[in-house]
Amino acid sequence: MSTLTHQDWLNLQQTLSFEGRAWINGSYCDAQDQQTLPCINPANKQTLTEIADCSENDVNRAVSGARDAFNRGEWARISPSQRRVVLEKLADLMAQHAEELALLESLDMGKTAADALAFDIPEAIRCFRFYAGAIETINDEVLPTAENVLATVTREPLGVVAAVVPWNFPLMITSWKIAPALATGNSVIVKPAEQSSLSAIRLAALAAQAGLPDGVLQVVPGQGKVAGQTLGLHNDVDCLTFTGSTLTGKRFMTYSAQSNLKRVWLECGGKSPQIIFDDYDNLERAAATAAAAIFINQGEVCIAASRLYVQDSIYDRFLPLLLAEAKKYQPGNPLNPESLAGAIVDQLQFDRIIAGVEEAIAGGAKELTPSLRSECKEGWFLNPTILECSDNSNLIMQEELFGPVLGLCRFATEADVIALANDSNYGLGAGLWTNNLGRAHRVSRQLQAGMIWVNSYADGAITVPFGGRKQSGFGRDKSIHALEKYTDLKSTWIDLNE
Ligand code: NAD
């Protein structure tokens, strides 16, 4: 955890200067038509700075600069070991600026600075180090063919990769996209979320300082329906890697079909279930993890376990433990290290969560916690909330609210709960708690999700793929497998007869 005090963070904030301009071809620039968007601190609703609202022209300029850089080959055609040096230098610079980057994340989107410093920033740094090393371990292939030919399969970078990312873990998710794409030699254009552009904008300057050639990494802040859509529809973008809502993910599939059939990799929403079986004997531990799994980062986590199924015979014993754990996630000032949760990202998301809870209650769910709305009105704060529900079709068991709200439901048998857990459009994560080894394997096999946790939740490592199934998308971030998304296979036949 962070060793910085509240006062330390406030002191650091005094020294910060906010850069909100786009980064194109190696320097900061305003949007061509000078348009900006306000960058608001969710903890006090005050404007921190303005960020560039990039138009179609700005995005076109970024794409053309990225293409030129790719064609020049100063990055794409140097050896993996030369790229490794630059990416490791970037990781070193991020480590040197870790506190500044953590504070930018906190002020920009409301998460606690302590969490950003303990988790988001180290994860982003690890990601660059991992892919820097990984590219020197990838081999091409010579395949079995007839005696008189040689057939090789080589991997080539795709060219221009665009990354459109969300606001909940801004720098970490940006890194999951751009580190493997840069490592394999692509030029990359990042479109950060409107609510959280500051860390990506800062990263671009650090990358230049590390030695990344101009044009290889561009950052175009702006609106999804303008800058994001322009990238999605662009005929000179070869790949679009996206994390965000399922609705927007579907749009990117359409943009691809309407333009150049660019590859699209989607990481979308989730409504992940967690199951507590009555043979699991450490209910205190299960309750603590269940609460953390939904309330960390104010519930703004794609793998948040927002549905909890507890077996009938332990339900009454488990409930008070869960309520006591939930209480710990009362939101507070994100710069105060005592706060386990910060502010909701913006007014829209705040209103959406409240409306969702009201609709779930109107549909029969029962509120077990005192109040969703926090006493603190200075920022967009919401309290941890648990809704008990016996109907799996209720909104709280089906729709992603992306806030600190848990849907809780009883179940009777293993078969019943597998059916309930799989009754969802999503398939991102799933957790189960049991002391029975056979059950752990049996249920894991049947749960429709990209990631399963047994007797834990949300463990992760840069070496292990991250991603989902069904309408949670099909891309995989992290791990060696992510490198495949940003390269193309080329088969070359060489006739040996002459
Ligand atoms: P969002 O879909 O609204 O926005 C994501 C990005 O897409 C932003 O940069 C936004 O500007 C852009 N965008 C929005 N509308 C667009 C359009 N019409 N055309 C092109 N681009 C557009 O999502 P969000 O609210 O920023 O993030 C929350 C969502 O992200 C949740 O659903 C969450 O589950 C999901 N998420 C998924 C993962 C994962 O790995 N599966 C990780 C984090 C977040």
Residues whose N, C-alpha, C, O or C-beta is under 5 A from the ligand:
A	BS01	NAD	V164 V165 P166 W167 K191 P192 A193 E194 G222 Q223 G224 K225 G228 Q229 T243 G244 S245 T246 T248 R251 E267 C268 G269 G270 C302 S472
